[in-house]
Amino acid sequence: MTALAPAPAPPAAPAEAPERGGARARLGRLFQHGGWFVAPFLVFYGLFLLWPLVSGLWYSLNETNLAGINTEFIGLGNYREALGDDQLWDSLGNTLKFTAMITPLIVVVAFFLALLAHSIKRGKWFWRLAFFAPFLLPSAVMADLWRWLYEPDFGLINNTIDERVPWLLEGDWAMFSMVLATLWWTVGFSFLLYLAALQSIPGHLYEAAALDGAGPWRRMRHITVPMVRNITGLIVVLQILASLQVFDQIFLINEGGPNNETRPVVQYIIQQGFTGYRIGYASALSYIVFVLIVAVTLARLWLVRNRSEGNAV
């Protein structure tokens, strides 16, 4: 009887080769897995967003002009000058006043327009188109339309009410005029968001409330308003951010007048940079507004997170 030969040992697995190439190899693998598809976006993102951010920050630390001649590094000098610039604070005050006036109006008007379009049984497409159509107009067309409506002598509004209201000639009237024109022009976007939110509310909630004896007002208060709360928060933030950057309609209708009483901060920045040729100072002003916008955004994120944590608890 012969002894069985031992089975041969399985071949050892080849040791993994050490990763070669470092960053270059990782970059190659990235482009093998779809990197070429995002490369154009990354190029344009860096060229038109990241580079302007970095260069604008550098300009804000210098006293320079459009031609870049006689550039002098002054550190935080432009920011110190901005703190004592009364015209800047007046323009920023106009912007905040406009924001405080337009934001609640947009929320309320858009909500009730959405309720109306949602509840109408016949001709829904017409009302939805009518409420949303002004949002599609270019700013120049909208400005020409409202400048004619506000004309004190032969404007349609004054002829209709048979009064000579100085819509664009006095400060308080001029600001109200800008708010009214902007409301008509931009409410369509918020209306569309509210309409989508209303259509997503389950119908059985209203049926159950009606069976319990709840009237239309109670159903709207206890069902509709809470169910669109997130959309309301979104609209408020979007409107605040848009209002802090308002420029085109105010400039095109009355150029920020009279006596700069409706001039927004963006118009003042443009005047400093492209009329006064102070690119460094205009860049510093831009970063002040940028910080304000970032603060509003972060405050919104903080409120949303705290509310979500509260609901979870």
C-alpha positions in Angstrom: 0.0 0.0 0.0 1.5 3.2 -1.1 1.2 6.5 0.8 -0.9 9.2 -0.9 1.1 12.2 -2.1 0.3 15.4 -0.4 -2.0 17.8 -2.4 -0.1 20.6 -3.9 -0.5 24.0 -2.1 -2.6 26.5 -3.9 -0.6 29.2 -5.6 -0.1 32.3 -3.5 -2.2 35.3 -4.6 0.0 37.9 -6.2 0.7 40.8 -4.0 -1.2 43.9 -4.9 1.1 46.3 -6.7 1.5 49.6 -4.8 -0.5 52.4 -6.1 1.6 54.4 -8.6 1.2 57.8 -10.0 -0.3 59.5 -7.0 -2.5 62.5 -7.9 -2.0 62.0 -11.6 -3.3 58.4 -11.4 -6.3 59.5 -9.3 -7.1 62.2 -11.8 -6.9 59.7 -14.6 -9.3 57.3 -12.8 -11.7 60.3 -12.3 -11.9 61.0 -16.0 -12.3 57.3 -16.7 -15.5 57.4 -14.6 -17.2 60.4 -16.2 -14.9 63.2 -15.4 -15.0 64.4 -19.0 -18.7 65.0 -18.6 -18.3 67.5 -15.7 -15.1 69.0 -16.9 -16.8 71.8 -19.0 -18.9 72.8 -16.0 -15.9 72.9 -13.7 -14.0 75.0 -16.2 -16.8 77.6 -16.5 -17.5 77.4 -12.7 -13.9 78.3 -12.0 -13.7 80.9 -14.7 -16.9 82.8 -14.1 -17.5 82.2 -10.3 -14.4 81.2 -8.4 -12.0 83.5 -10.3 -14.2 86.6 -10.0 -14.6 85.9 -6.3 -10.9 85.7 -5.7 -10.0 88.6 -8.0 -12.8 90.8 -6.5 -11.5 90.2 -3.0 -8.0 91.2 -4.1 -9.4 94.4 -5.8 -11.2 95.3 -2.6 -7.8 95.5 -0.9 -6.5 97.9 -3.4 -7.1 101.4 -4.7 -7.5 100.7 -8.4 -9.5 101.8 -11.5 -11.0 100.2 -14.5 -7.7 100.3 -16.4 -5.7 98.9 -13.5 -3.3 101.8 -13.7 -1.6 103.2 -10.5 -2.9 100.3 -8.4 -2.0 100.8 -4.7 -2.4 98.2 -2.0 -4.4 99.8 0.9 -5.5 96.8 2.9 -8.8 97.4 4.6 -8.9 101.0 3.6 -11.9 100.6 1.3 -13.8 98.9 4.0 -13.0 101.6 6.5 -14.2 104.2 4.0 -17.4 102.3 3.5 -18.2 102.4 7.2 -18.4 106.2 7.0 -20.0 106.5 3.6 -23.5 108.0 4.1 -24.5 107.3 0.5 -23.8 103.6 1.0 -26.0 103.4 4.1 -28.7 105.4 2.5 -28.7 103.1 -0.5 -28.6 100.0 1.8 -31.5 101.5 3.8 -33.5 101.9 0.6 -32.8 98.3 -0.3 -33.9 97.1 3.1 -37.0 99.2 3.0 -37.9 97.8 -0.4 -37.2 94.3 0.9 -39.4 94.8 4.0 -42.3 96.1 1.8 -42.2 93.6 -1.0 -41.6 90.4 0.8 -44.9 90.1 2.8 -46.9 91.4 -0.2 -45.4 88.7 -2.4 -46.2 86.0 0.1 -49.8 87.1 0.7 -50.7 87.9 -2.9 -49.1 84.8 -4.3 -50.9 82.6 -1.7 -54.3 84.0 -2.4 -53.8 83.9 -6.2 -52.8 80.3 -5.9 -55.9 79.6 -3.8 -58.1 81.3 -6.4 -56.5 79.4 -9.4 -56.7 76.1 -7.5 -60.4 76.5 -6.5 -61.7 77.7 -9.9 -63.5 74.9 -11.7 -63.6 76.2 -15.2 -60.9 78.0 -17.2 -58.1 77.1 -14.8 -55.5 77.3 -17.6 -56.5 80.9 -18.4 -56.1 82.2 -14.8 -52.8 80.3 -14.3 -51.5 81.9 -17.5 -52.8 85.3 -16.6 -51.1 85.2 -13.1 -47.8 83.8 -14.3 -47.4 85.7 -17.7 -46.0 89.0 -16.3 -43.0 87.0 -14.9 -42.0 86.2 -18.4 -41.6 89.8 -19.5 -38.1 91.2 -19.8 -37.2 93.9 -17.3 -37.0 96.6 -20.0 -40.5 95.8 -21.3 -41.9 95.8 -17.8 -40.1 99.1 -17.0 -41.5 100.9 -20.1 -45.0 99.7 -19.3 -45.0 100.9 -15.8 -43.2 104.2 -16.6 -46.1 104.9 -18.9 -48.7 103.9 -16.3 -47.1 106.2 -13.7 -46.8 109.2 -16.0 -48.4 112.1 -14.0 -50.1 113.9 -16.8 -51.4 111.3 -19.2 -50.6 108.0 -17.5 -53.4 105.4 -17.4 -53.5 105.2 -13.6 -53.9 108.9 -13.0 -56.5 109.2 -15.8 -58.4 106.3 -14.4 -58.6 107.7 -10.8 -58.8 111.3 -12.1 -56.0 112.4 -9.7 -52.5 113.7 -10.3 -50.6 111.4 -8.0 -46.8 112.0 -8.1 -45.9 108.4 -8.5 -42.3 108.9 -9.5 -41.7 112.4 -8.3 -41.8 112.1 -4.5 -39.8 109.7 -2.3 -42.5 107.8 -0.5 -44.7 107.5 -3.6 -41.7 106.5 -5.7 -40.8 103.6 -3.3 -44.4 102.4 -3.3 -44.4 102.6 -7.1 -41.3 100.4 -7.3 -42.9 97.9 -4.9 -46.2 97.8 -6.8 -44.5 97.3 -10.2 -42.2 94.6 -8.8 -45.2 92.8 -7.2 -47.0 92.7 -10.5 -43.9 91.5 -12.3 -42.5 88.9 -10.0 -45.5 87.4 -8.1 -46.1 84.8 -10.8 -43.1 82.8 -9.7 -44.2 82.5 -6.1 -47.7 81.9 -7.3 -46.5 78.9 -9.2 -44.7 77.5 -6.1 -47.8 77.9 -4.0 -50.0 76.3 -6.7 -47.8 73.2 -6.8 -47.9 73.0 -3.0 -51.7 73.2 -2.9 -52.0 70.5 -5.5 -49.9 68.2 -3.4 -52.2 68.4 -0.4 -54.2 65.1 0.0 -57.9 65.7 -0.6 -59.0 63.3 2.1 -57.7 65.8 4.7 -60.3 68.4 3.6 -63.0 65.7 3.4 -62.4 64.6 7.0 -62.4 68.1 8.2 -65.6 68.9 6.4 -67.2 65.8 8.0 -66.1 67.1 11.4 -67.9 70.4 10.7 -64.9 72.6 9.8 -65.8 75.5 7.6 -63.7 76.9 4.8 -61.8 79.3 7.0 -60.9 76.6 9.6 -59.8 74.2 6.8 -57.6 76.9 5.4 -56.2 77.8 8.8 -55.6 74.3 10.1 -54.8 72.4 6.9 -53.8 74.6 4.0 -51.5 77.0 5.8 -49.6 74.4 7.8 -49.2 72.2 4.7 -47.6 75.0 2.7 -45.4 76.2 5.5 -42.2 75.0 4.0 -43.0 76.6 0.6 -43.7 79.9 2.5 -40.3 79.7 4.1 -38.7 79.1 0.8 -40.5 82.0 -0.9 -39.6 84.4 1.9 -35.9 83.5 1.6 -35.9 83.7 -2.2 -37.7 87.0 -2.1 -35.3 88.5 0.5 -32.3 87.4 -1.5 -33.7 88.8 -4.7 -34.7 92.1 -3.1 -31.3 92.6 -1.6 -29.9 92.4 -5.2 -32.7 94.6 -6.8 -31.5 96.9 -9.5 -32.9 96.7 -13.0 -36.5 97.7 -12.6 -35.7 100.6 -10.3 -33.0 101.9 -12.5 -35.0 101.5 -15.7 -38.2 103.1 -14.3 -36.7 106.2 -12.5 -32.9 105.7 -12.2 -33.2 105.5 -8.4 -34.7 109.0 -8.1 -36.0 111.4 -7.0 -32.9 112.5 -5.1 -31.7 108.9 -5.0 -34.5 108.1 -2.6 -35.2 104.7 -4.3 -31.6 104.0 -5.3 -30.7 100.4 -4.3 -27.2 99.4 -3.0 -26.4 97.5 -6.2 -26.9 100.7 -8.3 -24.6 102.6 -5.9 -22.0 99.9 -6.3 -22.2 100.1 -10.1 -22.0 103.9 -10.0 -18.8 103.7 -7.9 -17.2 101.1 -10.2 -18.2 102.2 -13.7 -19.1 105.9 -13.3 -16.6 106.8 -10.6 -14.0 104.3 -11.9 -13.2 103.1 -8.4 -13.1 99.3 -8.9 -11.4 98.6 -5.6 -14.0 100.5 -3.6 -16.9 99.0 -5.6 -15.4 95.5 -4.9 -15.3 96.2 -1.2 -19.0 97.4 -1.3 -19.9 94.2 -3.2 -18.3 92.0 -0.5 -20.2 93.9 2.2 -23.5 93.1 0.4 -22.2 89.5 -0.2 -21.7 89.0 3.6 -25.2 90.3 4.2 -26.7 87.9 1.8 -24.7 85.0 3.2 -25.9 85.9 6.7 -29.5 85.8 5.6 -28.9 82.4 4.0 -27.2 80.9 7.0 -30.0 82.3 9.3 -32.5 80.5 7.1 -30.6 77.2 7.3 -30.3 77.6 11.1 -34.0 78.1 11.5 -34.9 75.2 9.2 -32.5 72.9 11.1 -33.9 73.9 14.5 -37.4 73.5 13.4 -36.7 70.1 12.0 -35.0 69.0 15.2 -38.0 70.4 17.2 -40.4 68.4 15.0 -38.3 65.3 15.5 -38.5 65.7 19.2 
